[in-house]
Amino acid sequence: MKTLESISFQNFELIDEYLNGKLTSVESQTLLRRLTIDHELREDFDLVVEMSTDMVSWPIEKKNRIRIAFATRHSKAVVSQSKASLAKDLVAYGTATIAAAGLLVFVSGLFVFFAS
């Protein structure tokens, strides 16, 4: 299991610059491509994101960069930020949340029905 102490300093700097929007678009695209093939960089990226305690207060641009990085490495295709649609993601997550809430209500109803 990877720990914060075992992160490559070079990877940490690169990830930090990406998350803070300090990389050029070419450098960002290169990082996103590397995330699809470089297992160590992927582990370092995951750990940096996981260890970030102030994630809730991050600006939307920073959260968007993380979403693009995760989407890219899972689909094996580099997604440009202009094509990334936050609205589509919100609708998809909202729909899934509503479905999960409905299922929870249904299961709770069954529990109450059988318990009485």
C-alpha positions as CSV (number, residue, x, y, z in Angstrom):
1,M,0.0,0.0,0.0
2,K,1.3,3.4,-1.0
3,T,1.9,5.9,1.8
4,L,2.5,9.7,1.6
5,E,6.2,9.2,2.4
6,S,6.6,6.9,-0.6
7,I,5.3,9.4,-3.2
8,S,7.9,10.5,-5.7
9,F,8.6,14.2,-5.2
10,Q,8.6,14.7,-8.9
11,N,5.1,13.2,-9.2
12,F,3.9,15.1,-6.2
13,E,5.0,18.4,-7.7
14,L,3.4,17.6,-11.1
15,I,0.1,16.5,-9.5
16,D,0.0,19.6,-7.3
17,E,0.7,21.9,-10.2
18,Y,-2.0,20.2,-12.2
19,L,-4.6,20.4,-9.4
20,N,-3.8,24.1,-8.9
21,G,-4.0,24.9,-12.7
22,K,-0.4,25.9,-13.0
23,L,0.3,23.5,-16.0
24,T,-0.1,24.6,-19.6
25,S,-2.8,22.8,-21.6
26,V,-0.1,20.7,-23.3
27,E,1.4,19.7,-20.0
28,S,-2.1,18.9,-18.6
29,Q,-2.9,16.7,-21.6
30,T,0.5,14.9,-21.1
31,L,-0.2,14.3,-17.5
32,L,-3.7,12.9,-18.3
33,R,-2.2,10.5,-20.9
34,R,0.5,9.4,-18.4
35,L,-2.3,8.6,-15.8
36,T,-3.6,6.0,-18.3
37,I,-0.3,4.1,-18.5
38,D,1.8,5.0,-15.5
39,H,0.7,2.9,-12.5
40,E,2.9,4.7,-10.0
41,L,1.7,8.1,-11.1
42,R,-1.9,6.9,-10.8
43,E,-1.3,5.6,-7.3
44,D,0.4,8.9,-6.3
45,F,-2.5,10.9,-7.8
46,D,-5.0,8.8,-5.9
47,L,-3.1,9.3,-2.6
48,V,-2.7,13.0,-3.0
49,V,-6.4,13.4,-3.7
50,E,-7.3,11.0,-0.8
51,M,-5.1,12.9,1.7
52,S,-6.5,16.3,0.8
53,T,-8.5,17.3,3.8
54,D,-9.7,20.6,2.4
55,M,-11.3,19.1,-0.7
56,V,-14.8,20.5,0.2
57,S,-13.5,24.1,0.0
58,W,-11.7,23.6,-3.3
59,P,-12.8,25.8,-6.2
60,I,-15.0,24.2,-8.9
61,E,-12.1,24.4,-11.4
62,K,-9.9,22.3,-9.2
63,K,-12.7,19.7,-8.6
64,N,-13.3,19.7,-12.4
65,R,-9.6,18.9,-13.0
66,I,-9.9,15.9,-10.7
67,R,-13.1,14.7,-12.4
68,I,-11.4,15.0,-15.8
69,A,-8.3,13.1,-14.5
70,F,-10.5,10.2,-13.2
71,A,-12.6,10.1,-16.3
72,T,-9.6,10.1,-18.5
73,R,-7.8,7.2,-16.9
74,H,-10.8,5.0,-16.8
75,S,-11.9,5.6,-20.4
76,K,-8.3,5.6,-21.7
77,A,-9.0,8.7,-23.7
78,V,-8.0,12.3,-23.0
79,V,-10.9,14.5,-22.5
80,S,-10.5,18.2,-23.1
81,Q,-11.9,20.5,-20.4
82,S,-14.1,22.3,-23.0
83,K,-15.9,19.1,-23.8
84,A,-16.3,18.0,-20.2
85,S,-19.9,18.7,-19.2
86,L,-20.5,19.3,-15.6
87,A,-24.2,19.5,-16.2
88,K,-24.4,16.0,-17.6
89,D,-22.5,14.7,-14.7
90,L,-24.7,16.4,-12.2
91,V,-27.8,15.1,-13.9
92,A,-26.4,11.5,-13.9
93,Y,-25.4,11.7,-10.3
94,G,-28.7,13.3,-9.3
95,T,-30.7,10.6,-11.1
96,A,-28.6,7.9,-9.4
97,T,-29.1,9.6,-6.0
98,I,-32.9,9.8,-6.5
99,A,-33.0,6.1,-7.5
100,A,-31.0,5.1,-4.4
101,A,-33.3,7.2,-2.2
102,G,-36.3,5.5,-3.7
103,L,-34.8,2.1,-3.1
104,L,-34.0,3.0,0.5
105,V,-37.6,4.1,1.1
106,F,-38.9,0.9,-0.5
107,V,-36.7,-1.3,1.6
108,S,-37.6,0.6,4.7
109,G,-41.2,0.2,3.9
110,L,-40.8,-3.6,3.6
111,F,-38.9,-3.7,6.9
112,V,-41.7,-1.9,8.6
113,F,-44.4,-4.0,6.9
114,F,-42.7,-7.3,7.9
115,A,-41.7,-6.1,11.4
116,S,-45.3,-5.3,12.4
